[in-house]
Amino acid sequence: MGWGSPTRIEGPLVLDLVMLVLFVVARGTSARDPDANGLLGAWLVAAALLAVRWPGSGLGLAAAIITFPQPFRLGLLPSFALIAAAGIGSAVDLAMHGGWPRKRWMSLVLVGLVVIGAATAMSMYRSLLRLDPSVAVEAGRRWLELGTGLVFFALLIHTFVLGARRPLLFGLIGITVGLVVAVIDYVSPRSLPSLRLRWLVFGTDQARATGPFASPNRLGTVAAISVVLAVTQVWAGRGLVRWLWAGFGVLGLVALVLSFSRGALLGLVLAVGLILALRSRRLAIAYGIAAGVMALVAVPVLIGARLAGSGGTLDVLLSNDLGRMDAWVAGLRMIATEPVFGHGYYAFSQVGAGFGATDGLATAHNEAIGLWAESGMLAFAGYVVLVVAIIGAALERRADAWAVAALGALIVYFVASSFNVQLMFLAVMGPVWLVVAYGIARPLPEIADDPLPDRPDAPDDRRAVVGTVG
């Protein structure tokens, strides 16, 4: 069994997934008790698994112990140690055994990941030194989710380029469970508690579906990505697999509607339009006209249903939207005062009001603005490079239906995160990175030029790669 075999990489990735599960458990537990150390025992177990995973993990643990300031070692050291170990271990593993595509766009993807990770880590360090201690600790916790997501994305690319597919299957199962839980909890709120499964539900807003996500908007993003993925695979697939993908798409659409996430819905509309444009410009124009007509009917109905469910008024909804715009303007003002280094990671929650933010918002509600305002010009540049590189890598493989799905997933995320910051939430970025990594990194057999063929029963040599996992 060689170093580059899928079996070699799939086994260790299971340990990485265990680490992520432990991270989520520790993050959720410590969030309920701000004074908790984050389940130190769980972190030590995960660290032991990482030691098995890479030769460089021990170096990462040592670097974390030496680097981070003494006041935060007790509570945050295990978390930082895991991220440092994973990052350094990944670099060592790639240097020793390869496994990263040597292509222009993929090289830029790696550059974007490294730049964002480094810039946000430096700004988080500034937050630890400059902000109120309670805000600084929360900044550290939120950066951990961002850092874990970036490392996870790199791991997935490294895994998929070697031919592994099981992580995709496990991830799709996890997404399906999350969507099912969200729908059941909204439609029948008493069902999960009666089955002693209330612990699966994180959100508490019964006016909108939330399920295991902290807010309806995060659920909406994942649900919209699920619909995009289903559309591409139904179009390119055949047989029973198409019906399975169709069911997956219906589930995602139901969850999206129940979440009432307008940003995610807009992202879905634009993503499907782009997918159709790759197939036919005429088809995309017809879709645009149809979508515009449907929006005149569907948008008022969705807004009315949301207001009826929440008991709110249109004035309250408009005030909420104006509050987001105030947050955007406040973020731009923060950029103007600290354009190079930013104010510190998660600093908006403490200083945003002084720049004009209202409603007590903790973020700029726009990913690009928030990154630049808090983490500086370098983080913003890394974000732009990463987005552009992913788009380039996906378009380079546009004859593959999975690459088209990756492009659609990125568009959904980019549009939704223009209204809600999501890069720091692993529950959202995990599905995003999963679909994107598989679409731009998996080995491609010979495929047709058309990623979405007209005839499902076309011969194999004239079909795109279908949406199977096994």
N, C-alpha and C positions, 0 to 999 in steps of 0.2 A: 504494500500500500504506500504510494508515493506521497510526498509532501503536498502535491497539488491536486490530489484526488478529492472528489466531493465528499467521500466518507470521512476523510481526515478532518475536513473543515466543518462538516455538519455536526459531528460529535462535540467538538469544542463550542460551537455556537449554541448548543443546548445549554451549556454552562453559562454563556453570556445571557441567554434568555432567563435563566434562573436568577442571575444577578439583577436583571431588570424587574422581575417579579418581586424580589426582595426589596428593591428600591421603592417600588410603588407601595408596598406594605409599610415600609419605614416612613415614607413621605406622608402617607395618609395618617399613620399613627401619630407622628410628631406634629402634624398640622392640628390635630385635636388637642394636643398638649404642648404648648410652646416651650416648656421647660424640658421636654423629653430629649434624650440624646440620640433618638432615631434608631432604636433597637440595635444597640451596639453588637449584640450577639449575632444578629442577622448579617450585619456588615462584615463581621469577622469570618463568618461562613462564606459569604460571597468573595471576600478577599482570598480565602483559601482556594476557592474555585478558580479565581483569576490566576493564582500562582500556578495552577495546573495548565491554564489556557495558554500562557505565553512565557517565553524566557525573559521577556522584558518587564513582567509584572512586578517582580521584586524591586526592580529599579524604580518603577513608578510609585510604589508604596514608600520607598525611602525618600524620594523627591518630595512627596506630599508631606511627610513628617517634618522635613527640614524647612520647607518653603513657607507654610502657612503660619500666621501669627499665633502666639501662645494663647491669647484670650479665647480663641475660637477652636482650639484643638480638641477640647473635651467633647463638645457637642457636634462639631462638623467634620472633624478629622476623618472618621471612617468613610464618610461620603466623598470628600475630596480625594481621599486616597484611592477610592475605587475609580473615579474618573481619571485621575492621573495615571493609575496603573493601566487602565484600558487604553488610554491614548498612547502612552509610551510603549506598551506591549504591542499595540497595532503597528506602530512604526517599526519595531524590531521584527515582527513577524513578516511584514511586507518586505523589509530589507533582506531578510534571510531567505524567504521562499517565494517572493513575488506574489502575483495575484491581483494586481491593479492594472486595468487596461492601459496600454501605452498609446493612447490617442489624444489628440489635441483637446477635445472637449472634456474628456475624462480627467486629463491632467488639470484643467481649470476647475473642475468639480472639487478635486482634492485641494487645490489652492484656496478656493472659496471656503471650504470646511475649516482648514487650518487657520485662515485669517479671522473668520467669525469666532472660532473657539478662542484664539489667542486674545483678540480685541475685547471680547466680552469678559474673559477671565481677568484681564487687567482692570477693566472698569469695575468688576465685582470686587476686586481687591481694594480699589479706591473707595467703594461703598463701605467696606468693612472698617476703613480708617476714618471716613468723613461723616457718615450718616448716623442717625440715632441707632443705638445698639439693636433695638427690636426690628427696625427697618433693615439694618445691615444683615441680621440673621436671616430674615425673610428673603433678602436679595440673594444670599448664598444658597438657600434652598431652591429658589426658582432657577438660578443659574445651573444648579445640578441637573435639573430636568432638561434644560437646553443642552448642556454638555453631554449628558447621556444620550440624547437624541442624535447629536452630531456623530458621536462615536458609533452609535448603533447603525446609522446610515453608512458609515465607512465599512463597518463589519458586514453589512448586508451586501454591499457592492463586492467586497472581497470574497464573500461566500458565493454569490450568484455567478461571478465571472469564472469560478472554478467548476460550475455546472450543478451546484446544489439547488434543489427545489423544495425540499421539505419545509424550510423556514417560511416559504410563501404559503404553503398549505396551513401550517400552524397559525400564521398571522391572519389568514382569511377566516379561519374558524373563530379566532378571538374577536375579529370585527363583527362577525355574524352574531355571536353571543351578546356582544355589547349592544347591537341594534335591537335584538330581540328583547333584551332586558328593558331597554328604553321604551319600546312600544308597549310591552306588557304593563310596565309601571304607570304609564300614562292612561292607557285604556282601562285598566283594572288595578287601581292603587292598592287594593287589599290583598291581591293574589300573592305577591312575593312575601309580604310579612306573614301570611298564613302558612306559607311553606318554609318559614324560617330562612328566607333568602333576602331579607331586607338589606343585609350588609352589602349586597351587590350594587345597591343604588347609592350614588354619591350625592346627586343633586336633590334639592328639596322643593324646587319650584314646580308645583303641580299645574300651574297655568300653561306651561309649555313642557314638552318632553325633554328630559335631561338624562335619565338612566344613570349609568356609571360615569358620566361626564360631569364636570363641575358646573357647567353652564349649558343652556340649550344651544348657544351658538357653536360651541365646540362639537356637540353632537351633530349639528347641522353640517359642519364641514366634513366630518367622517362619512355621514350619510350621503352627501353629494358626491364624494369621491367614489363611494360604492356604486352609485348609479352610473357614473362615467365608466368605471371599470366594467360593469355589466353590459353597457351599451356596446362597447368595443368587442367584448367577447361573444355576445349573442350574434353580432353581425358577422364575425369571422369564424364562429364555431359551427358545430353541426351535431345532430343527434341529441342524445340525452344531456350532454354537457351544455348545450344551448339552453335547455329548459332549466337546468340548475342555475345557470347564470341569470336567466330571466327572473327566477324566484328571488335571487340575491338582489337584483336591481329593484324589484317591487318592494322588498323589505326596506332597502335604502330610501326609496322615494317616500314610503309611508313615514319613516322616521324623520325625514327632512321636512315633510309637511307638518308633522306634529311638533317639530322644534320651532317652527315659525321663524327660522333664521333667514332673514332677507339677504344678507351678504352671501351666504352659502348658496341660496337659490339663484342669485345673480351669477355667481361663479359657475354653477351647473349650466345655466343657459348659455353662457359664453363658451364654456368648454365643449358642449355638444355642437355649438355652431362651428367651432374650429375643427372639430372632428369631421363634420360634414364638408367643410371647406377643403379639407385634404382629399376628400373623395370627388367632390364636384362643386365648382363655383356656383353653378345654377341651382344645385340642391341647397347650398348654403343660403343663397338669396331667398329662396322659397321658405326655408326654415326661419329666416330672420323676419319675414313678413308675417308668417304664422305665429311666431313667438310674440311679436308686437301686438297682434290682434288678441291673442290669448291673455296677454298681460293686462289689457284693458278690463278684462272680466275677472281674471284670477287674482290679481293683486288686491282689488277692493274686497273680494271675498275673504282672502287670507287675513288681511288687516282687520276686517270685521270679526272674524272668528277669534283672532288673538285678543282683541279688545273685549269680546264677550267672555272669553275664558278667564281673563285676568281681572275683569271688572274695571278696567281703566277707561280712559277717554282718549280721543284723538289728540287733544291738546297735550296730554301727558306723553304720548308716543312722540309727538313732534318735539316736545321739550327734551326728551331723551336723545333724539337725533341731534338737536342743537348742542346738547352737552358734549357729544362726540366731536362735533366740529370745533367747539371750544378747546377740546383736548388736542386736536390736530394743531390749532393755532398756538396753543401753549407749547407744544413740542417744537414747533418751528422757532418760537422765541427762545427756547432753551438752546436750540442749535446755534442761533445767532450769537448767544453769549459765550458758549463753549463749543465751537465748531470742531476742534481737533480731537480732544480727549473725552468730551462729554461730561455729564454731571455725575456719573457713577451708575452702575447697574441697578435698576429698580428705583432710581432716585426720583422718578416722576411722582411716585406715591407720596413723597415728602415735600418736594419743591414745586410740583405742578401747579398747585393752587396759587402760588406766588406769581406764576406766569399767565394766569387767566383761566386755568382749568376749573370747571364747576362740577357739581354733583358728587364730589369726593372720589372721582375716578382715580384708579391707581396706575393706569397706563395711558399712553397717548392714543390708544385705540387705532393705531396704524403701525404696522411692523417696521416699515422703512423709516418713518419719522421717529419712532421710539428707539430704534437701534442707534440712529445717529445722535439723537438728543442725549441718550444715556451712556452709550459706549463709544461715541466719537466717529470721526470720518472713516477710520479704518474698518470698523465693523460694518458701516453702511456699504463701503466699497466691496467688502467680502460678500455681503448679501447680494449685491448686484451681480458680481462675478458668478456666484453660485447659481442664481436663477438663470442667467444668460447661458451658462455652461450646460445646465440641465436641458434647457430648451434646445440648444445646439445638438447635444448628444441624442435627444429624442428625435429631432428632425432628421438627423443623419441616419436613423434607423426607421424612418416613417413607413417603410414597407412591412414593418412588424406591428401587429395589432397591440401588443403589449407596450411598445414604445409610444403608440398613439395614446394608450391609456395613461401612461406616465405623464405625457404632455398635458392631457386633460386634468389629471390629478393636481399637477402643479398650478394650472390656471385656477382651479377651484380654490386651492390654498391661497394663492396670491391675491385673488379678489376678496375672499373672506377675511384675510388678514389685513386688508386695507381698511377694515372696519373694526376688527378685533385682533389684538396681539395674540399670537398663538404659538410662536416659535419656542416659547418657554414651557409649553405644556406637552408632555410626552404622550398623553392619551390621544392627542390630535396628530402630533408629528410622527408617532410610530406608524400608523396606517399610511400617512403621506410618504414617508421614507421607504416603506415596504414596497408600495406600488412603483414609485419612481426608480428605486434601485433595481428591481427586477426588470423594468422596462428598458433601462439604459445599459445594463451590465450583463444580462444573461447571454450565453453563447447562442448565436443564430445559425440555424440550418439555412439551406437555400430557400428563399422566399420570393414571392411574386412582387412586382412593383406596386400592386394595389393592396393596401393593408386591410381593406374592407370590401371583399369581392361581391359582385352582384349576385352570383348564384351559389347558394350554400353547398350544392352538390358538385361544384367544380372539381376537376381532377386535382390530385394532391400537388402536382407540379405547377399548378396555376393558382394555388391558394396561399393566403398569408398564413403565418404561424398562428394556429388557433389557440383559444384561451384555455387549454388544459393545464393542469398542475402536475399530475402524476407522471 
